[in-house]
Every structure is written in structure tokens, then in C-alpha cells.
Amino acid sequence: VWQRDLSVGHNKVGDMLAATGDGAGALAAYREGMAISSALAARDPGNSVWQRDLSVSHDKVGDMLAATGDGAGALAAYREGMAIRSALAARDPGNTVWQRDLSVGHNKVGDMLAATGDGAGALAAYREGMAISSALAARDPGNSVWQRDLIVSHVKLAERGGNAVEEYRAALAIAMKLSDADRLRPVDHWMVSELELRLQNARNENDKT
């Protein structure tokens, strides 16, 4: 228990260092945390909590590597985390937390593939994430977090080679439904106007061709 607490503590320190602009310090803290979570996960591969902790550590390291310009390192870290998430999701397909983790992981991999010039790989990763976020959103239409995840999936597909008009239209429909029901978070109120603008721009681009 204390070892896990220590790992979590390293991650919290890393979060604060990252927030104050100390990327190198944050990365070091995250790696300290990952060393502990890795040892715990290896000690008991059947412990789902420790396995998930390790996937989170990989993501935090990946986020910081991405922020400091190490795209290849970030991609490798995200893929390590994805391998764990995939195993957890396969172990218990009904666990929606692990399913959402897997969807987010696909998006992180897609972001790094896009950043490193692999557009086709990014699109494939985003589609994997979309399949999961779509299933979760359909399972519980009242879950605003899952509905927002689906908006994000549509936008990522629109930005990376999907049918932009269709994707932005679908994203806007979800955002408007959340807004009309007063379920759109205050920090997300910009979504409706932004998606309306993006949809119009996509239509204008289609009209040119």
C-alpha cells in the first residue's frame, strides 16, 4: 500500500512541476513513479489496479515527452500504456472505466502519429477510439462525459482525413443536444459556435471542389 502511495505521490509532484513549467523535473518525477508502479505490476500481474496505475504512468511520461518534443519517445510510451489497457479491457469488456481508458489511449496514439507525419496511422487510431466512444455514448446517453468524448472523436476524424462535413455535423448535433439540456460544462460552451464555424468551413471547402 505504501509503495503505491509513493508512486501516486511522485505523479502528483510531477503534475505540479509540469504546471509550473518544469518539464525536466516533471518527467523525472513521473519516471520515479513509473519505476514503482512497474515493480508493483510485475509483482502481481493479476492486480488490475496496479496494472492500470502502470498504464497511467506510461501516459504521464508520454505526455511530458510529447511536450518536450520527443515524439518517438512519447509514441512508444503511449503504446506501452495501450498494451496494458487492451489487456485490461479484454479481461473485463463490461468495465466502462477500462473501455474509456482504451478509447483515450487510441486518441493519444493517434495524436502522436499525426504529429510525426503518419496521417493514415493517426486516422486508423482515431477510428479505433471512435468505435469505443460511440459504444459508450450509446450505452448511456445521459453520461455527459461519454457524450463529450464522442464529440472529440468526431472532431479528430474530421481533422485527420475523415469526411469533415459529416464528422463536424455529428459533433455539433451532440454539442447542441448537451447545450439545450444544460449539460454542457461551462468550460465547453465554446463548442457549439466553434463547431458551427468548422462545419460551415468544411462545407465551403466541399463547394470549391
Residue frames relative to the residue before (quaternion, step in Angstrom):
aa qw qx qy qz dx dy dz
V 1.0000 0.0000 0.0000 0.0000 0.00 0.00 0.00
W 0.6815 0.4878 -0.3024 0.4541 3.58 0.89 -0.92
Q 0.6172 0.5416 -0.3512 0.4499 3.58 1.04 -0.70
R 0.6525 0.4911 -0.3219 0.4789 3.59 0.94 -0.82
D 0.6247 0.5346 -0.3384 0.4577 3.59 0.98 -0.82
L 0.6489 0.5204 -0.3148 0.4572 3.57 1.00 -0.81
S 0.6342 0.5251 -0.3221 0.4672 3.56 1.02 -0.82
V 0.6541 0.5021 -0.3046 0.4767 3.57 0.94 -0.92
G 0.6310 0.5446 -0.3244 0.4473 3.56 1.04 -0.79
H 0.6290 0.5204 -0.3320 0.4725 3.59 0.99 -0.82
N 0.6617 0.5080 -0.3149 0.4527 3.58 0.95 -0.83
K 0.6415 0.5158 -0.3267 0.4644 3.59 1.02 -0.76
V 0.6270 0.5118 -0.3312 0.4850 3.57 1.03 -0.77
G 0.6403 0.5319 -0.3151 0.4558 3.55 0.98 -0.87
D 0.6334 0.5362 -0.3294 0.4503 3.57 0.98 -0.83
M 0.6809 0.4842 -0.2908 0.4662 3.57 0.93 -0.89
L 0.6398 0.5136 -0.3262 0.4695 3.57 1.00 -0.77
A 0.6373 0.5197 -0.3241 0.4677 3.56 1.01 -0.81
A 0.6636 0.5222 -0.3012 0.4429 3.57 0.97 -0.88
T 0.7229 0.4068 -0.2369 0.5058 3.58 1.15 -0.60
G 0.6309 -0.6033 0.3109 0.3759 3.58 1.27 0.31
D 0.5479 0.5975 -0.4125 0.4155 3.59 1.24 0.14
G 0.1566 -0.8411 0.5142 0.0607 3.55 0.27 1.29
A 0.6633 0.5079 -0.3112 0.4530 3.56 0.91 -0.89
G 0.6644 0.4981 -0.3011 0.4688 3.57 0.96 -0.85
A 0.6357 0.5277 -0.3225 0.4620 3.56 1.01 -0.82
L 0.6584 0.5120 -0.3123 0.4548 3.56 0.89 -0.92
A 0.6435 0.5167 -0.3219 0.4640 3.58 0.98 -0.81
A 0.6565 0.5070 -0.3100 0.4646 3.58 0.97 -0.85
Y 0.6536 0.5094 -0.3143 0.4632 3.57 0.94 -0.85
R 0.6628 0.4976 -0.3137 0.4633 3.57 1.00 -0.76
E 0.5906 0.5371 -0.3640 0.4797 3.58 1.13 -0.57
G 0.6624 0.5001 -0.2992 0.4707 3.54 0.94 -0.91
M 0.6678 0.5107 -0.3071 0.4460 3.58 0.96 -0.83
A 0.5910 0.5675 -0.3693 0.4387 3.58 1.07 -0.64
I 0.6818 0.4712 -0.2837 0.4823 3.56 0.99 -0.83
S 0.6824 0.4816 -0.3015 0.4599 3.59 0.84 -0.94
S 0.6146 0.5424 -0.3446 0.4575 3.58 1.12 -0.63
A 0.6556 0.5051 -0.3056 0.4708 3.57 0.98 -0.86
L 0.6527 0.5056 -0.3156 0.4677 3.59 0.97 -0.81
A 0.6656 0.5063 -0.3052 0.4555 3.58 0.91 -0.90
A 0.6573 0.5004 -0.3102 0.4704 3.58 1.05 -0.74
R 0.6205 0.5632 -0.3333 0.4321 3.56 1.11 -0.69
D 0.8035 0.0381 0.0166 0.5939 3.57 1.04 -0.81
P 0.1904 -0.8275 0.5193 0.0964 3.61 0.17 1.27
G 0.6590 0.5206 -0.3157 0.4416 3.59 1.16 -0.42
N 0.5585 0.5960 -0.3938 0.4217 3.58 1.27 -0.12
S 0.3171 -0.8029 0.4767 0.1658 3.56 -0.18 1.31
V 0.6148 0.5520 -0.3527 0.4392 3.58 1.05 -0.71
W 0.6888 0.4678 -0.2878 0.4731 3.57 0.87 -0.90
Q 0.6186 0.5322 -0.3464 0.4627 3.57 1.07 -0.66
R 0.6627 0.4876 -0.3106 0.4762 3.56 0.94 -0.84
D 0.5912 0.5651 -0.3616 0.4478 3.59 1.02 -0.74
L 0.6688 0.5011 -0.3039 0.4574 3.57 0.92 -0.90
S 0.6352 0.5165 -0.3402 0.4626 3.59 0.99 -0.75
V 0.6288 0.5235 -0.3286 0.4718 3.59 1.05 -0.75
S 0.6340 0.5306 -0.3292 0.4562 3.59 0.99 -0.81
H 0.6361 0.5181 -0.3275 0.4687 3.57 0.96 -0.83
D 0.6589 0.5126 -0.3134 0.4526 3.58 0.95 -0.83
K 0.6621 0.5064 -0.3165 0.4527 3.57 0.93 -0.85
V 0.6278 0.5037 -0.3267 0.4954 3.56 1.03 -0.76
G 0.6543 0.5222 -0.3093 0.4511 3.57 0.95 -0.88
D 0.6355 0.5350 -0.3271 0.4505 3.57 0.95 -0.86
M 0.7020 0.4630 -0.2806 0.4628 3.55 0.89 -0.90
L 0.6170 0.5233 -0.3467 0.4746 3.59 1.05 -0.67
A 0.6359 0.5202 -0.3270 0.4670 3.57 1.01 -0.80
A 0.6700 0.5157 -0.2974 0.4435 3.57 0.95 -0.90
T 0.7291 0.4014 -0.2285 0.5051 3.58 1.15 -0.62
G 0.6487 -0.5952 0.2944 0.3718 3.56 1.25 0.37
D 0.5565 0.5889 -0.4070 0.4217 3.58 1.23 0.15
G 0.1497 -0.8465 0.5076 0.0587 3.55 0.33 1.29
A 0.6619 0.5085 -0.3108 0.4546 3.57 0.93 -0.89
G 0.6630 0.4998 -0.3024 0.4681 3.56 0.97 -0.84
A 0.6410 0.5229 -0.3200 0.4619 3.56 1.01 -0.82
L 0.6529 0.5193 -0.3137 0.4534 3.56 0.92 -0.90
A 0.6450 0.5163 -0.3186 0.4647 3.57 0.98 -0.83
A 0.6567 0.5081 -0.3095 0.4634 3.58 0.97 -0.85
Y 0.6552 0.5065 -0.3171 0.4622 3.58 0.93 -0.86
R 0.6633 0.5023 -0.3141 0.4573 3.57 0.99 -0.77
E 0.5893 0.5411 -0.3667 0.4748 3.58 1.12 -0.57
G 0.6678 0.4929 -0.2945 0.4736 3.55 0.94 -0.89
M 0.6370 0.5397 -0.3218 0.4467 3.57 1.05 -0.79
A 0.6173 0.5518 -0.3509 0.4373 3.59 1.00 -0.76
I 0.6605 0.4882 -0.2988 0.4859 3.57 1.01 -0.82
R 0.6559 0.5162 -0.3135 0.4528 3.58 0.89 -0.91
S 0.6417 0.5286 -0.3261 0.4499 3.57 0.96 -0.86
A 0.6583 0.5050 -0.3088 0.4651 3.57 0.97 -0.85
L 0.6570 0.5041 -0.3130 0.4650 3.59 0.95 -0.82
A 0.6700 0.4990 -0.3010 0.4599 3.58 0.92 -0.92
A 0.6510 0.5026 -0.3167 0.4725 3.59 1.05 -0.73
R 0.6252 0.5540 -0.3282 0.4409 3.56 1.10 -0.70
D 0.7992 0.0287 0.0188 0.6000 3.57 1.05 -0.79
P 0.1805 -0.8383 0.5065 0.0899 3.60 0.26 1.27
G 0.6599 0.5260 -0.3129 0.4358 3.59 1.15 -0.45
N 0.5458 0.6148 -0.3982 0.4069 3.57 1.28 -0.14
T 0.2865 -0.8123 0.4842 0.1538 3.58 -0.21 1.27
V 0.5691 0.5767 -0.3907 0.4370 3.60 1.14 -0.49
W 0.6969 0.4577 -0.2762 0.4781 3.56 0.88 -0.92
Q 0.6123 0.5382 -0.3533 0.4590 3.57 1.08 -0.66
R 0.6630 0.4820 -0.3147 0.4786 3.59 0.94 -0.84
D 0.6001 0.5525 -0.3590 0.4536 3.60 0.99 -0.77
L 0.6665 0.5110 -0.2999 0.4525 3.56 0.95 -0.91
S 0.6363 0.5251 -0.3236 0.4634 3.57 0.99 -0.81
V 0.6552 0.5012 -0.3026 0.4773 3.58 0.94 -0.92
G 0.6334 0.5452 -0.3223 0.4448 3.57 1.03 -0.80
H 0.6281 0.5239 -0.3321 0.4698 3.57 0.98 -0.82
N 0.6640 0.5070 -0.3107 0.4534 3.58 0.95 -0.83
K 0.6390 0.5162 -0.3333 0.4627 3.58 1.00 -0.75
V 0.6344 0.5039 -0.3251 0.4878 3.58 0.98 -0.81
G 0.6514 0.5221 -0.3165 0.4504 3.57 0.94 -0.87
D 0.6322 0.5403 -0.3309 0.4460 3.58 0.96 -0.84
M 0.7022 0.4594 -0.2791 0.4668 3.57 0.89 -0.89
L 0.6147 0.5240 -0.3531 0.4721 3.59 1.05 -0.66
A 0.6388 0.5141 -0.3222 0.4732 3.57 1.02 -0.80
A 0.6747 0.5105 -0.2922 0.4457 3.58 0.93 -0.92
T 0.7290 0.3970 -0.2293 0.5084 3.59 1.14 -0.62
G 0.6630 -0.5832 0.2808 0.3761 3.57 1.24 0.42
D 0.5748 0.5771 -0.3904 0.4292 3.59 1.24 0.09
G 0.1432 -0.8458 0.5109 0.0552 3.55 0.32 1.29
A 0.6593 0.5090 -0.3132 0.4563 3.57 0.95 -0.85
G 0.6548 0.5058 -0.3074 0.4700 3.57 0.98 -0.82
A 0.6326 0.5306 -0.3252 0.4611 3.56 1.04 -0.82
L 0.6567 0.5176 -0.3120 0.4512 3.58 0.92 -0.92
A 0.6466 0.5167 -0.3153 0.4643 3.57 1.00 -0.83
A 0.6544 0.5070 -0.3115 0.4665 3.59 0.98 -0.85
Y 0.6542 0.5096 -0.3165 0.4607 3.58 0.95 -0.85
R 0.6431 0.5171 -0.3285 0.4595 3.58 1.04 -0.71
E 0.6027 0.5305 -0.3538 0.4797 3.58 1.10 -0.63
G 0.6643 0.4967 -0.2991 0.4716 3.57 0.95 -0.87
M 0.6361 0.5435 -0.3206 0.4442 3.55 1.01 -0.83
A 0.6204 0.5562 -0.3485 0.4294 3.60 0.95 -0.82
I 0.6953 0.4590 -0.2700 0.4826 3.57 1.00 -0.85
S 0.6810 0.4815 -0.3096 0.4567 3.61 0.81 -0.93
S 0.6209 0.5375 -0.3394 0.4587 3.59 1.09 -0.66
A 0.6601 0.5025 -0.3060 0.4670 3.58 0.97 -0.86
L 0.6553 0.5044 -0.3154 0.4655 3.60 0.97 -0.81
A 0.6621 0.5099 -0.3075 0.4552 3.58 0.91 -0.91
A 0.6590 0.4959 -0.3095 0.4732 3.58 1.04 -0.74
R 0.6233 0.5612 -0.3381 0.4269 3.56 1.10 -0.70
D 0.8063 0.0303 0.0139 0.5906 3.57 1.02 -0.79
P 0.1992 -0.8212 0.5256 0.0983 3.61 0.10 1.28
G 0.6479 0.5374 -0.3187 0.4357 3.57 1.19 -0.39
N 0.5717 0.5833 -0.3820 0.4325 3.57 1.27 -0.12
S 0.3124 -0.8008 0.4847 0.1617 3.58 -0.19 1.30
V 0.6076 0.5562 -0.3579 0.4397 3.59 1.08 -0.67
W 0.6880 0.4679 -0.2869 0.4748 3.56 0.89 -0.90
Q 0.6165 0.5270 -0.3493 0.4693 3.58 1.08 -0.65
R 0.6457 0.5033 -0.3235 0.4745 3.59 0.99 -0.78
D 0.6041 0.5535 -0.3535 0.4514 3.59 1.02 -0.76
L 0.6605 0.5073 -0.3073 0.4604 3.56 0.99 -0.83
I 0.5874 0.5464 -0.3657 0.4718 3.58 1.08 -0.65
V 0.6582 0.5162 -0.3039 0.4560 3.56 0.88 -0.99
S 0.6465 0.5238 -0.3221 0.4516 3.59 0.94 -0.85
H 0.6516 0.5069 -0.3187 0.4656 3.58 0.92 -0.85
V 0.6625 0.5093 -0.3103 0.4532 3.58 0.93 -0.88
K 0.6522 0.5138 -0.3245 0.4532 3.58 0.90 -0.85
L 0.6476 0.5011 -0.3224 0.4749 3.59 0.99 -0.76
A 0.6361 0.5325 -0.3279 0.4520 3.58 1.00 -0.81
E 0.6990 0.4870 -0.2654 0.4515 3.56 0.98 -0.87
R 0.7978 0.3343 -0.1415 0.4814 3.58 1.09 -0.62
G 0.8203 -0.3258 0.1333 0.4507 3.55 0.90 0.89
G 0.5088 0.6153 -0.4440 0.4067 3.57 1.22 0.04
N 0.6434 -0.4700 0.3943 0.4579 3.58 -1.27 -0.07
A 0.3401 -0.8024 0.4506 0.1936 3.56 -0.09 1.35
V 0.6517 0.5176 -0.3340 0.4425 3.60 0.90 -0.86
E 0.6853 0.4830 -0.2886 0.4624 3.58 0.84 -0.94
E 0.6831 0.4936 -0.2961 0.4495 3.58 0.89 -0.91
Y 0.6797 0.4661 -0.3003 0.4801 3.59 0.89 -0.86
R 0.6144 0.5407 -0.3540 0.4526 3.60 1.04 -0.68
A 0.6670 0.4952 -0.2995 0.4692 3.57 0.94 -0.89
A 0.6481 0.5165 -0.3150 0.4627 3.58 0.98 -0.87
L 0.6609 0.5125 -0.3046 0.4559 3.57 0.94 -0.90
A 0.6295 0.5417 -0.3413 0.4402 3.59 0.97 -0.79
I 0.6577 0.4940 -0.3075 0.4784 3.60 1.00 -0.82
A 0.6643 0.5137 -0.3058 0.4487 3.57 0.89 -0.95
M 0.6646 0.4972 -0.3088 0.4646 3.59 0.95 -0.84
K 0.6297 0.5281 -0.3352 0.4606 3.57 1.02 -0.76
L 0.6549 0.4951 -0.3101 0.4794 3.59 0.97 -0.83
S 0.6582 0.5149 -0.3080 0.4547 3.56 0.97 -0.88
D 0.6658 0.5113 -0.3071 0.4484 3.59 0.90 -0.91
A 0.7126 0.4213 -0.2441 0.5051 3.57 1.13 -0.67
D 0.4229 -0.7190 0.4414 0.3308 3.58 1.37 0.12
R 0.4823 0.6557 -0.4369 0.3829 3.57 1.03 0.84
L 0.5129 0.6073 -0.4345 0.4236 3.56 1.26 0.24
R 0.4600 -0.7013 0.4655 0.2828 3.57 -0.67 1.07
P 0.6283 -0.5623 0.3718 0.3884 3.61 -1.05 0.66
V 0.6731 0.4966 -0.3084 0.4529 3.60 0.98 -0.79
D 0.7058 0.4452 -0.2602 0.4858 3.60 1.26 -0.27
H 0.3789 0.7562 -0.4721 0.2483 3.60 1.24 0.13
W 0.5704 0.5999 -0.3736 0.4185 3.58 1.21 -0.41
M 0.5241 0.6975 -0.3978 0.2838 3.58 1.14 -0.59
V 0.6663 0.5265 -0.3308 0.4116 3.59 0.80 -0.96
S 0.7088 0.4475 -0.2760 0.4703 3.61 0.75 -1.00
E 0.6482 0.5181 -0.3235 0.4548 3.57 1.00 -0.77
L 0.6793 0.4771 -0.2952 0.4730 3.58 0.94 -0.85
E 0.5928 0.5464 -0.3629 0.4673 3.60 1.10 -0.61
L 0.6601 0.5032 -0.2983 0.4713 3.58 0.98 -0.89
R 0.6711 0.4966 -0.3043 0.4587 3.57 0.90 -0.90
L 0.6365 0.5256 -0.3284 0.4592 3.57 1.01 -0.79
Q 0.6594 0.5011 -0.3124 0.4652 3.57 0.93 -0.86
N 0.6485 0.5132 -0.3200 0.4622 3.59 0.97 -0.83
A 0.6439 0.5151 -0.3220 0.4652 3.58 1.01 -0.79
R 0.6399 0.5116 -0.3225 0.4741 3.57 1.02 -0.76
N 0.6396 0.5242 -0.3228 0.4604 3.57 1.01 -0.81
E 0.6409 0.5134 -0.3246 0.4694 3.58 1.01 -0.78
N 0.6348 0.5244 -0.3293 0.4622 3.60 1.01 -0.76
D 0.6491 0.5352 -0.3185 0.4369 3.57 1.02 -0.81
K 0.6270 0.5547 -0.3320 0.4348 3.59 1.16 -0.56
T 0.7090 0.4643 -0.2566 0.4647 3.57 1.15 -0.63
